[in-house]
């Protein structure tokens, strides 16, 4: 990528590259005991007996079931009580019935993890198997009327309907097309699995928690409620976190259980999730089936009617219910669609709960809209780029309130598309595609386009009645000048690898004129910062960074007010530039010198507070709306089904970018996850036994380094007015734009074989079977 301006190196890198990172596994304490969890091996079963007698090895201090938990102990919390929701509750340990593979049954505590694992091998759990539903398709059909929860008929968690716009618009459509799209269940797979350490100090009633969480303040609040422990007597720290991708947003059973037993037993306890547990016990992502009917007149969209079938899993986690509703919010995409009628049917199944995974509902929406745009282009025999131009929201229409109720603050979708076509050498690839098709080559070329817009950088905290969800939240920051002139920054966001130390420091460096090594950024400690929502939804810079920016403004303003009195000048005559206060008359004072005066406090104006620090809670008035256009060129081998991406180009618009190399890394990572979802990844269960077929990295295929294409990145810049930085979110865009670009390319390559459709993931086997089944039909 040819960035125009040099950018500083990441402040975190030296520590990480020299092995000085401090992750949960690195933390030890005297007397620490270890937690191991016995989990269900069945998707749906009654527990008939549990035999633990042989498990009491030397060093095992406790084996606990649900019967050993206090009746006052709360359940796993969930956030969004959607209208009509049937919530069966979420117990901490299974009580008589297990409802998914990996559900916790017993908790073992021992002096060594090895001892706890050996004890677990000696425990015998007997089951009476029950009929199970282990896919969304099974849930929709449910031919034997299996119930996951006894009181919930048809396993429907909720049904949700909204009619947006004018239903009469669909009657203007002279044609319609119908499509069913399948978005598979996938595993977020952070490099570091989940972990928690809990220590209770009875002498001062202090419960200290270290957790690989994205949301320290939320975890602290939930533990206070569940354990009935004073919130101010709970310290929650998120140390270094090796990736999260949404899977560490939740408050999990393990966090509550470990904290509870640490307090009960008065012992420091540690739990680290194994990789297999990460597949079965951490939340999964996606898992929707979408039925779409699109009305149009010569390619101009008049409306869509959509049913979204969404898999909740066996229980509800923090945002499980909200993810499909997030999908509905973005169904207008980049297009001026006058009518959308959408229905959600959310199902319980005998599977791990779903929740946020990079993009959280918006990849599902973009995949739906962009798949239909290509289908529409084919139906109308138009170029995929032209069908998009025909339906784009025009550049002069912003701010634009779309039919689903969101107001897009800014955008220029045709500009990014035109630039993509220019820089991607699209005509060269089309010539190659034509040549290969004409000579019926074994290896065919497919070209896939996707244009996207997403919402992120969470908006106001009010409830949006039309949507039925809280639409966002605020973020806090403290910026404190210390007497020596150093700067202390405390933020409520929580890094899981995004480079917050660098980016947040850079905001202060540019605003206050300080040097990078004079600024210390502290995040991820709930007891130090004012309330913070944490890191999710690409909000860290747009919301958290804006809070820091505004706190810097408050410091500067306080300095100006002091100097106006000190210099006997007017406020309007004083400006601040690169760390220096300047008066029109020629006097000047550095920020460091001013800080010393304010802390010395010998000669302050009457009523003027000493010191120099500011606390800000920033609540944006709206989401931000990054957008862009991606193009994927894929080569498919018709004899083997093998596929490889030979070119990938992205043109994105994130408004103002704070640290361009970090932004580049975020885009690349998101695109690679989107490629993985498109071509490789899927959580599967055996249809007959209900057992999970993809419970480790041998059985769950992911994209590897050798599969990564060279990705060409370009940008346009349309700053947002929603926050003072003009910044939009970066972290999720690649994962949102890539799946439709890749899958549209796959479908384009298969056109020559008369393959009408193929669902994610487009595996080698699936492609080979589609090609040869089509050829067999031709032979008949």
C-alpha positions in Angstrom: 0.0 0.0 0.0 1.4 3.4 -0.9 0.6 5.6 2.1 1.4 9.2 1.4 2.7 10.2 4.8 5.1 8.4 7.2 3.5 6.9 10.2 5.0 6.1 13.6 5.7 2.5 14.6 3.3 0.9 17.0 4.3 1.5 20.6 3.2 -2.0 21.6 5.3 -3.9 19.2 8.6 -4.0 21.1 7.0 -5.5 24.1 5.1 -8.2 22.1 8.0 -9.1 19.8 10.4 -9.5 22.6 8.1 -11.9 24.5 7.1 -9.4 27.2 3.4 -9.4 26.6 1.3 -10.4 29.7 -1.6 -12.6 28.9 -3.8 -14.5 31.2 -1.7 -17.6 31.0 1.4 -15.5 32.1 -0.2 -14.5 35.4 0.5 -16.6 38.5 -0.1 -16.3 42.2 1.0 -18.1 45.4 -1.5 -20.8 46.3 -3.2 -20.6 42.9 -5.6 -23.5 42.1 -6.8 -24.5 38.7 -10.3 -25.0 37.3 -11.3 -27.7 34.8 -14.8 -28.1 33.6 -16.6 -31.4 32.7 -18.7 -30.7 29.7 -21.5 -32.5 27.9 -20.6 -35.0 25.2 -24.1 -35.0 24.0 -26.1 -32.5 22.0 -29.4 -33.2 23.9 -29.7 -35.6 26.7 -31.0 -36.3 30.2 -28.2 -36.8 32.8 -29.2 -40.1 34.5 -26.2 -40.4 36.8 -22.9 -38.8 37.7 -20.2 -40.9 39.4 -17.3 -39.0 40.9 -15.9 -41.3 43.6 -12.8 -42.3 41.7 -12.0 -38.6 40.8 -11.0 -37.6 44.3 -7.3 -37.6 43.6 -4.7 -36.0 45.9 -4.8 -32.3 45.2 -8.5 -32.2 44.2 -10.3 -29.9 46.6 -13.7 -29.8 45.0 -16.0 -31.3 42.4 -19.2 -29.2 42.1 -22.5 -29.5 40.3 -25.4 -27.2 40.0 -26.7 -28.4 43.3 -23.7 -26.9 45.0 -24.3 -23.4 43.8 -26.0 -20.8 46.0 -29.7 -20.1 45.1 -28.8 -16.4 45.2 -26.3 -16.8 42.4 -27.4 -15.1 39.2 -27.6 -16.6 35.7 -25.6 -15.7 32.6 -26.8 -12.3 31.6 -28.2 -11.3 28.2 -28.7 -7.8 27.0 -31.5 -7.3 24.5 -35.0 -8.5 25.5 -36.5 -8.3 22.1 -40.3 -7.9 22.0 -42.0 -11.3 22.3 -38.8 -13.0 23.4 -39.2 -16.4 25.1 -36.1 -16.6 27.3 -35.6 -20.0 29.1 -32.8 -18.6 31.2 -29.1 -19.6 31.1 -28.0 -21.7 34.0 -24.3 -21.7 35.1 -24.2 -25.6 35.3 -26.5 -28.0 33.6 -29.4 -29.2 35.7 -30.6 -32.7 34.7 -30.7 -31.8 30.9 -27.8 -30.9 28.6 -28.7 -28.9 25.5 -25.5 -28.7 23.5 -22.1 -30.3 23.2 -19.7 -28.5 25.5 -22.4 -27.4 28.1 -20.7 -27.3 31.6 -21.9 -30.1 33.9 -19.3 -30.1 36.7 -16.5 -27.8 37.9 -13.3 -29.4 39.3 -10.8 -27.4 41.4 -7.4 -28.8 42.1 -3.9 -27.7 43.0 -2.6 -28.4 39.5 -4.4 -28.3 36.1 -3.0 -31.8 35.3 -4.6 -33.2 38.5 -7.9 -31.6 37.6 -7.8 -33.1 34.1 -6.9 -36.5 35.4 -9.8 -36.3 37.8 -12.1 -35.4 35.0 -11.1 -38.6 33.1 -12.3 -40.6 36.1 -15.8 -39.1 36.2 -18.5 -41.0 34.6 -21.6 -39.2 33.3 -24.4 -41.4 32.0 -27.0 -40.0 29.6 -30.3 -40.8 28.2 -30.1 -39.3 24.7 -33.0 -37.1 23.5 -33.8 -36.1 19.9 -31.6 -33.2 18.9 -31.7 -30.3 16.5 -28.2 -29.5 15.4 -28.6 -27.2 12.4 -30.8 -24.3 11.4 -32.2 -26.2 8.5 -33.4 -28.9 11.0 -34.9 -26.2 13.2 -36.9 -24.8 10.4 -38.3 -28.2 9.4 -38.4 -29.8 12.8 -40.2 -32.8 11.4 -40.4 -34.7 14.7 -41.5 -31.6 16.7 -38.5 -31.8 19.1 -38.5 -29.2 21.8 -35.2 -27.8 23.1 -36.9 -26.1 26.1 -40.1 -27.8 27.3 -42.2 -24.6 27.5 -41.1 -23.1 24.1 -43.3 -24.4 21.2 -41.6 -24.9 17.9 -38.3 -23.7 19.5 -39.1 -20.1 18.4 -37.1 -17.7 20.6 -39.0 -14.7 19.0 -40.6 -13.5 15.8 -40.0 -10.0 14.7 -41.6 -8.1 11.9 -41.1 -4.7 10.4 -42.5 -3.1 7.2 -40.3 -0.2 6.1 -41.5 2.2 3.4 -44.4 2.1 1.1 -45.7 -1.5 0.4 -47.3 -0.1 -2.8 -43.8 0.3 -4.3 -43.6 -3.4 -5.0 -46.5 -3.1 -7.4 -44.4 -0.8 -9.6 -42.1 -3.7 -10.2 -42.7 -5.4 -13.5 -40.6 -8.4 -12.4 -39.4 -10.2 -9.4 -36.7 -12.7 -8.5 -36.5 -15.1 -5.6 -33.5 -16.5 -3.8 -32.5 -18.5 -0.7 -29.1 -17.7 0.8 -27.4 -19.8 3.4 -24.8 -18.2 5.7 -23.0 -20.9 7.7 -22.2 -21.1 11.4 -18.5 -20.2 12.0 -16.1 -20.0 14.9 -14.4 -16.6 15.7 -11.2 -18.5 16.6 -9.0 -15.8 18.4 -5.4 -16.9 18.7 -5.7 -16.8 22.5 -8.6 -18.7 24.0 -10.6 -17.3 26.9 -9.2 -17.2 30.4 -10.0 -15.8 33.8 -8.2 -15.5 37.2 -10.1 -14.6 40.3 -8.7 -13.7 43.8 -10.7 -12.8 46.8 -9.1 -10.8 49.7 -11.4 -11.3 52.6 -9.6 -8.7 54.7 -10.9 -5.8 52.6 -13.7 -7.7 50.8 -11.9 -7.1 47.4 -12.6 -9.4 44.5 -9.8 -9.1 41.9 -10.5 -10.4 38.4 -8.2 -10.8 35.4 -10.1 -11.8 32.3 -9.6 -11.9 28.5 -12.7 -9.7 28.0 -13.5 -7.0 25.5 -15.7 -5.2 28.1 -14.1 -4.9 31.6 -16.7 -2.5 33.0 -19.6 -4.7 31.8 -18.0 -7.8 33.3 -17.5 -5.9 36.6 -21.2 -4.8 36.7 -22.5 -8.3 35.8 -20.3 -10.0 38.5 -21.6 -7.5 41.0 -25.2 -8.4 40.2 -24.6 -12.2 39.9 -22.5 -12.5 43.1 -24.3 -9.7 45.0 -20.9 -8.2 45.7 -20.4 -4.4 45.9 -19.3 -3.2 42.5 -16.7 -0.8 44.0 -15.1 -3.8 45.7 -14.5 -5.6 42.4 -11.4 -4.9 40.3 -11.5 -6.1 36.7 -8.4 -6.0 34.5 -8.1 -7.2 30.9 -4.4 -7.9 30.4 -3.0 -8.3 26.9 -5.6 -10.1 24.8 -4.6 -12.3 21.8 -7.6 -11.5 19.6 -11.3 -11.5 20.3 -13.4 -10.7 17.2 -16.6 -10.4 19.3 -16.3 -13.7 21.0 -15.0 -12.1 24.2 -17.8 -9.5 24.5 -19.9 -11.8 26.5 -20.0 -12.6 30.2 -19.6 -16.3 30.2 -20.5 -19.0 32.7 -16.9 -19.6 33.4 -16.2 -16.1 34.5 -19.1 -16.2 37.0 -18.3 -19.6 38.3 -14.5 -18.9 38.8 -15.3 -15.7 40.6 -17.9 -17.4 42.7 -15.7 -20.2 43.8 -12.7 -17.9 44.4 -14.8 -16.0 46.8 -16.4 -19.0 48.4 -13.2 -21.0 48.8 -11.0 -17.9 49.4 -8.4 -19.2 46.9 -6.9 -17.7 43.8 -8.4 -19.7 40.9 -7.4 -19.9 37.2 -9.3 -21.2 34.2 -7.8 -21.3 30.7 -10.0 -22.6 27.9 -8.6 -25.3 25.6 -8.8 -25.0 21.9 -11.5 -27.7 21.7 -13.5 -25.9 24.4 -13.1 -22.7 22.3 -14.9 -24.6 19.5 -17.7 -25.8 21.7 -18.1 -23.3 24.6 -17.2 -19.9 23.1 -19.9 -18.3 21.0 -20.2 -19.0 17.3 -21.1 -16.5 14.6 -23.4 -16.0 11.6 -25.8 -18.9 11.0 -28.7 -17.5 9.0 -30.9 -18.7 6.2 -32.4 -15.9 4.2 -35.4 -16.1 1.9 -35.6 -13.1 -0.4 -38.1 -11.8 -3.0 -36.9 -8.7 -4.9 -39.2 -6.6 -7.0 -37.7 -4.5 -9.8 -38.4 -2.6 -13.1 -35.6 -3.2 -15.6 -33.1 -3.5 -12.8 -34.4 -0.6 -10.6 -35.2 -2.0 -7.3 -38.8 -1.4 -6.1 -38.7 -3.4 -2.9 -37.7 -6.5 -1.1 -39.6 -9.0 1.1 -37.3 -11.0 3.3 -37.5 -13.8 5.9 -34.4 -14.2 8.0 -34.2 -17.5 9.9 -31.6 -17.1 12.6 -30.0 -19.7 14.9 -29.7 -18.6 18.5 -28.2 -21.9 19.8 -29.3 -23.5 23.0 -29.3 -20.3 25.2 -28.9 -16.6 24.8 -25.7 -14.7 25.4 -25.2 -10.9 25.5 -26.3 -9.9 22.1 -27.6 -13.1 20.6 -31.1 -11.8 20.0 -29.8 -8.5 18.5 -27.6 -9.8 15.7 -30.3 -10.6 13.2 -32.0 -7.3 14.0 -28.7 -5.6 13.1 -29.0 -7.4 9.8 -32.4 -5.8 9.1 -31.0 -2.4 9.8 -28.5 -2.6 6.9 -30.8 -4.2 4.3 -30.9 -1.0 2.2 -27.1 -1.3 1.7 -25.8 1.4 -0.6 -29.1 1.6 -2.5 -32.2 3.8 -2.5 -34.7 1.1 -1.9 -38.3 2.4 -1.2 -39.8 -0.7 0.4 -38.5 -3.5 2.6 -40.7 -6.0 4.5 -38.7 -8.2 6.8 -39.5 -10.9 9.2 -37.1 -12.7 11.6 -37.7 -16.1 12.9 -35.2 -16.9 15.7 -34.8 -20.6 16.7 -33.3 -22.4 19.6 -31.2 -25.4 18.6 -28.9 -27.9 20.4 -25.9 -25.9 19.5 -23.5 -23.5 21.0 -25.1 -20.0 21.4 -24.4 -17.5 18.6 -23.4 -13.9 19.2 -21.3 -11.1 17.8 -18.6 -12.1 15.4 -16.6 -9.5 13.4 -19.3 -7.3 11.8 -22.2 -8.7 13.9 -25.2 -8.8 11.6 -23.8 -6.4 8.9 -21.9 -9.1 7.0 -25.1 -11.1 6.8 -26.9 -8.0 5.4 -24.2 -7.1 2.9 -24.1 -10.7 1.7 -27.8 -10.7 1.1 -27.9 -7.3 -0.7 -24.8 -7.8 -2.8 -25.8 -11.4 -3.8 -29.1 -10.1 -5.0 -27.5 -7.3 -6.9 -25.4 -9.8 -8.9 -28.5 -12.0 -9.4 -30.4 -8.9 -10.6 -27.6 -8.0 -13.0 -27.7 -11.5 -14.5 -31.5 -11.4 -14.7 -31.4 -8.0 -16.6 -28.3 -8.8 -18.6 -26.5 -5.8 -17.2 -23.0 -5.3 -16.0 -22.7 -5.8 -12.2 -21.2 -2.4 -11.8 -24.0 -0.8 -13.9 -26.8 -2.4 -11.9 -25.2 -0.9 -8.7 -24.8 2.5 -10.2 -28.5 2.4 -11.3 -29.6 1.9 -7.7 -27.0 3.8 -5.7 -27.9 6.6 -3.3 -26.6 9.6 -5.1 -23.6 11.5 -3.7 -25.6 14.7 -3.3 -28.4 13.0 -1.2 -26.4 12.9 2.1 -27.3 12.9 4.9 -29.7 10.3 3.7 -32.4 8.6 5.8 -32.8 5.2 4.3 -36.0 3.2 4.4 -35.0 1.1 7.5 -34.8 4.3 9.6 -31.0 4.9 9.8 -29.6 8.2 8.6 -26.4 7.7 6.6 -24.2 10.8 7.5 -22.1 10.8 4.4 -21.1 8.8 1.4 -20.1 8.7 -2.3 -20.6 5.1 -3.4 -20.1 5.7 -7.1 -16.7 7.4 -6.4 -15.3 4.3 -4.7 -16.7 2.0 -7.3 -15.2 4.0 -10.2 -11.9 4.1 -8.4 -12.0 0.3 -7.9 -12.7 -0.3 -11.6 -9.8 2.0 -12.4 -7.2 0.5 -10.1 -8.2 -3.2 -10.3 -7.4 -3.7 -14.0 -10.9 -5.0 -14.4 -10.8 -5.0 -18.2 -7.6 -7.1 -18.2 -9.3 -9.8 -16.1 -12.4 -9.7 -18.2 -10.3 -10.3 -21.3 -8.6 -13.3 -19.6 -12.0 -14.6 -18.5 -13.4 -14.4 -22.1 -10.3 -16.1 -23.5 -10.5 -19.0 -21.1 -14.2 -19.5 -21.6 -13.8 -19.5 -25.4 -11.2 -22.3 -25.3 -13.1 -24.2 -22.6 -10.1 -24.1 -20.3 -9.8 -26.4 -17.3 -9.2 -23.3 -15.2 -11.9 -20.7 -15.3 -11.8 -17.1 -14.1 -14.6 -15.6 -12.0 -14.9 -11.9 -11.1 -16.9 -10.8 -8.1 -17.9 -7.3 -7.0 -19.2 -6.0 -3.7 -20.1 -2.5 -2.7 -20.9 -2.0 1.0 -21.9 0.4 3.7 -22.0 -0.5 7.3 -22.8 1.2 10.6 -20.4 1.3 13.5 -19.0 3.7 16.1 -22.1 3.2 18.2 -24.7 6.0 18.2 -26.8 7.5 21.0 -27.9 5.4 24.0 -31.6 6.0 23.5 -33.9 3.1 22.4 -34.8 3.3 18.7 -38.4 2.3 18.8 -38.6 1.7 15.1 -35.7 -0.7 15.3 -36.6 -2.1 18.7 -33.0 -1.9 20.0 -30.7 0.4 21.9 -28.6 1.9 19.1 -25.3 2.5 20.8 -23.6 4.1 23.7 -21.0 6.5 25.1 -17.4 6.2 26.0 -15.2 7.9 28.6 -11.7 9.3 28.8 -9.5 11.0 31.3 -6.5 13.1 30.1 -4.3 14.2 32.9 -1.2 16.4 32.7 1.2 15.4 35.5 3.3 18.0 37.4 6.4 16.9 35.5 4.7 17.6 32.1 4.0 14.0 31.3 0.6 13.0 30.1 -1.6 10.2 31.5 -4.5 9.0 29.4 -7.1 6.6 30.7 -9.7 5.2 28.4 -12.7 2.9 28.8 -11.9 1.0 25.6 -10.1 -2.3 25.7 -7.5 -3.5 23.2 -7.5 -7.0 21.9 -4.7 -6.4 19.4 -5.9 -3.3 17.6 -3.0 -1.1 18.6 -4.8 1.2 21.0 -1.7 2.3 22.8 -0.4 3.8 19.6 -3.6 5.2 18.1 -4.9 6.8 21.3 -1.5 8.2 22.1 -1.3 9.7 18.6 -4.5 11.6 19.1 -3.0 13.3 22.2 0.4 13.8 20.6 -1.2 15.7 17.7 -3.6 17.6 19.8 -1.4 18.7 22.7 1.9 18.8 20.8 3.6 16.2 23.1 6.1 13.6 22.2 5.0 10.0 22.0 7.2 8.9 24.9 5.7 11.6 27.1 2.3 10.0 26.9 1.1 6.9 28.8 -2.2 5.3 27.8 -4.0 3.0 30.2 -7.0 0.9 29.0 -8.7 -2.2 30.1 -8.9 -1.5 33.9 -12.4 -1.0 35.1 -11.4 0.4 38.5 -9.2 3.1 37.1 -11.3 4.6 34.3 -14.8 6.1 34.4 -17.4 3.8 32.9 -16.5 2.5 29.5 -18.3 0.3 27.1 -15.2 -1.5 25.9 -14.2 -2.4 22.4 -16.7 -3.7 19.9 -18.4 -2.5 16.7 -15.4 -0.5 15.5 -16.0 2.2 18.2 -12.6 2.6 19.8 -11.4 5.5 17.7 -14.8 7.0 16.6 -16.2 7.0 20.2 -13.3 6.4 22.6 -10.8 8.4 20.6 -13.2 11.3 20.3 -13.7 11.3 24.1 -9.9 11.7 24.4 -9.8 14.4 21.7 -12.5 16.4 23.6 -10.7 16.0 26.9 -7.7 17.5 25.3 -9.8 20.4 24.2 -11.0 20.9 27.8 -7.3 21.1 28.9 -6.4 23.6 26.3 -9.5 25.7 27.1 -8.6 25.7 30.8 -5.1 26.8 29.9 -6.4 29.7 27.8 -8.7 30.8 30.6 -5.9 30.9 33.1 -3.5 32.8 30.8 -6.2 35.3 29.9 -6.2 36.3 33.6 -2.5 35.7 34.2 -1.5 37.9 31.2 -4.4 40.3 31.6 -5.5 39.6 28.1 -8.7 38.5 26.5 -9.5 34.8 25.8 -9.9 35.6 22.0 -6.3 36.8 21.9 -4.9 33.5 23.0 -4.4 30.4 20.7 -2.7 27.1 21.1 -0.4 25.5 18.6 1.9 22.4 18.9 2.2 22.5 22.6 2.5 26.3 22.9 0.0 29.0 24.1 0.5 32.1 22.1 -0.9 35.6 22.7 -1.3 38.1 19.8 0.9 40.5 21.7 3.8 38.1 21.4 3.9 36.3 24.8 4.0 32.6 24.9 4.1 29.7 27.3 4.5 26.0 26.8 1.9 23.5 28.0 4.5 22.0 30.3 5.3 25.3 31.9 1.6 26.1 32.4 1.1 22.6 33.9 3.8 23.4 36.5 2.2 26.7 37.5 -1.3 25.1 37.8 0.1 22.3 40.1 2.2 24.6 42.1 -0.9 26.7 42.6 0.8 29.6 44.3 -0.9 32.4 42.4 -4.1 31.1 40.9 -7.1 33.4 40.2 -9.8 33.3 42.8 -12.1 30.3 42.3 -9.7 28.7 39.7 -9.1 25.0 40.4 -5.5 23.8 40.5 -4.1 21.0 38.4 -4.8 20.2 34.7 -6.9 17.2 33.8 -10.3 16.6 32.2 -12.8 13.8 32.2 -15.2 13.5 29.2 -18.1 11.2 28.4 -18.7 11.3 24.7 -21.9 10.1 23.2 -22.2 10.4 19.4 -25.5 11.5 17.9 -25.4 8.8 15.3 -23.5 5.8 14.0 -20.7 6.4 11.5 -21.1 4.7 8.1 -17.9 3.5 6.4 -18.3 2.3 2.8 -16.4 1.0 -0.1 -16.1 -1.4 -3.0 -14.2 -4.6 -3.3 -13.3 -6.8 -6.3 -12.2 -10.4 -6.2 -10.8 -12.5 -9.1 -10.8 -16.2 -8.5 -9.5 -19.1 -10.5 -11.4 -22.4 -10.3 -10.0 -25.8 -11.5 -12.9 -27.7 -13.0 -11.2 -31.1 -12.6 -10.4 -30.8 -8.9 -12.7 -28.1 -7.6 -9.7 -26.2 -6.3 -10.0 -22.5 -6.1 -7.5 -19.7 -5.6 -7.8 -16.0 -5.4 -5.5 -14.5 -8.0 -6.3 -10.8 -7.3 -8.2 -8.9 -4.6 -8.6 -5.1 -4.7 -10.3 -2.9 -2.1 -11.2 0.7 -2.1 -12.6 1.8 1.3 -13.6 5.1 2.9 -13.1 5.4 6.6 -13.1 9.2 6.8 -10.1 10.4 8.6 -7.6 7.7 9.7 -5.5 8.1 12.8 -2.8 5.5 12.1 -2.7 4.3 8.5 -0.6 1.2 9.0 -2.9 0.0 11.8 -5.9 0.7 9.6 -4.2 -1.3 6.8 -3.7 -4.2 9.1 -7.3 -4.1 10.2 -8.6 -4.2 6.6 -6.3 -7.0 5.6 -7.3 -9.1 8.6 -11.0 -8.6 8.0 -10.7 -9.5 4.3 -8.8 -12.7 5.2 -11.5 -13.7 7.7 -14.1 -13.0 5.0 -12.2 -15.2 2.6 -12.1 -17.9 5.2 -15.9 -17.7 5.8 -16.5 -17.8 2.0 -14.2 -20.7 1.0 -13.3 -22.8 4.1 -15.1 -22.4 7.4 -18.2 -24.1 8.7 -19.2 -25.6 12.1 -20.9 -28.9 11.4 -22.7 -31.5 13.4 -23.4 -35.1 12.5 -27.0 -35.3 11.4 -27.6 -38.7 13.0 -25.7 -38.5 16.3 -25.6 -34.7 16.9 -21.9 -34.9 17.6 -19.8 -31.9 16.5 -17.6 -32.8 13.5 -15.5 -29.6 13.6 -14.2 -29.3 17.2 -10.5 -28.7 16.5 -8.1 -27.2 14.0 -7.7 -30.6 12.3 -11.4 -30.8 11.4 -12.3 -27.1 11.1 -10.7 -25.7 8.0 -9.4 -22.1 8.0 -7.6 -20.1 5.4 -3.8 -20.3 5.8 -0.9 -18.0 4.9 -0.4 -19.9 1.6 -4.0 -19.2 0.7 -3.6 -15.4 1.1 -3.6 -13.4 -2.1 -1.8 -10.1 -2.5 -4.5 -7.6 -1.5 -4.3 -4.2 -3.1 -5.7 -1.5 -0.8 -6.8 2.0 -1.8 -8.9 4.7 -0.1 -11.1 7.6 -0.7 -11.7 10.1 2.2 -15.1 11.4 3.2 -14.9 12.6 6.8 -17.9 12.2 9.1 -19.4 15.1 11.0 -20.6 12.7 13.8 -17.5 13.0 15.9 -14.7 15.6 16.2 -12.1 13.3 14.6 -14.0 12.8 11.4 -13.2 9.1 11.8 -15.3 6.1 10.9 -14.7 2.5 12.0 -12.1 0.3 10.3 -12.0 -3.0 12.1 -15.0 -4.9 10.6 -15.2 -3.6 7.0 -13.0 -6.3 5.4 -15.1 -9.1 7.0 -18.3 -7.3 5.7 -17.2 -6.7 2.1 -15.2 -9.8 1.4 -17.8 -12.7 1.5 -20.1 -11.3 -1.3 -17.1 -10.3 -3.4 -15.6 -13.8 -3.1 -18.9 -15.7 -3.6 -19.9 -13.5 -6.5 -16.6 -14.4 -8.1 -17.1 -18.1 -7.5 -20.6 -18.0 -9.0 -19.3 -16.0 -11.9 -16.7 -18.6 -12.6 -19.3 -21.4 -12.5 -21.6 -19.8 -15.0 -20.0 -21.6 -17.9 -20.9 -24.9 -16.2 -24.6 -23.8 -15.8 -24.2 -24.0 -12.0 -27.1 -21.8 -10.8 -26.1 -21.3 -7.2 -23.7 -22.4 -4.5 -23.6 -21.6 -0.8 -20.8 -20.7 1.5 -18.4 -22.1 2.1 -17.5 -22.8 -1.5 -15.2 -25.8 -0.7 -13.3 -27.8 -3.2 -15.7 -30.7 -2.9 -18.8 -28.5 -3.1 -17.5 -26.9 -6.3 -16.4 -30.2 -7.9 -19.8 -31.7 -7.1 -21.7 -28.7 -8.5 -19.7 -28.8 -11.8 -20.0 -32.5 -12.3 -23.7 -32.7 -11.3 -24.4 -29.9 -13.9 -22.4 -31.9 -16.5 -24.4 -35.0 -15.7 -27.6 -33.1 -16.3 -26.4 -31.9 -19.6 -25.5 -35.4 -20.6 -29.0 -36.6 -19.8 
